[in-house]
C-alpha cells in the first residue's frame, strides 16, 4: 500500500462513496502539516477525474469550482441554433 493511504481515515459513507479525513490537516488552522512534502495526489488536487468519478469538494475546502461559462448561457446559445 502507498504511504499516502496511511494518512487517510474513513469517517463516513455517503451516496457517492467513502468520505475520508486526512491526518495531516491541522484541526485548528485547517492547513496541511506536510505541505512542502505532500504526496503527488495532493499536489494535483483537485483533478478533473475526481468529478467524472462522482467525487465532490466539501464546503470546508478552500477550492471552489466556478464554470467559465454558465450552463444557462451554453443552453441559450444551443437553443438559438
Rosetta blueprint (number, residue, H / E / L):
1 X L
2 X L
3 X H
4 X H
5 X H
6 X H
7 X H
8 X E
9 X E
10 X E
11 X E
12 X E
13 X E
14 X L
15 X L
16 X L
17 X L
18 X E
19 X E
20 X E
21 X E
22 X E
23 X L
24 X L
25 X E
26 X L
27 X L
28 X L
29 X L
30 X L
31 X L
32 X E
33 X L
34 X L
35 X H
36 X H
37 X H
38 X L
39 X L
40 X H
41 X H
42 X H
43 X H
44 X L
45 X L
46 X L
47 X L
48 X H
49 X H
50 X H
51 X H
52 X H
53 X L
54 X L
55 X L
56 X L
57 X L
58 X L
59 X L
60 X L
61 X L
62 X L
63 X L
64 X L
65 X L
66 X L
67 X L
68 X L
69 X L
70 X L
71 X H
72 X H
73 X H
74 X H
75 X H
76 X H
77 X H
78 X H
79 X H
80 X H
81 X L
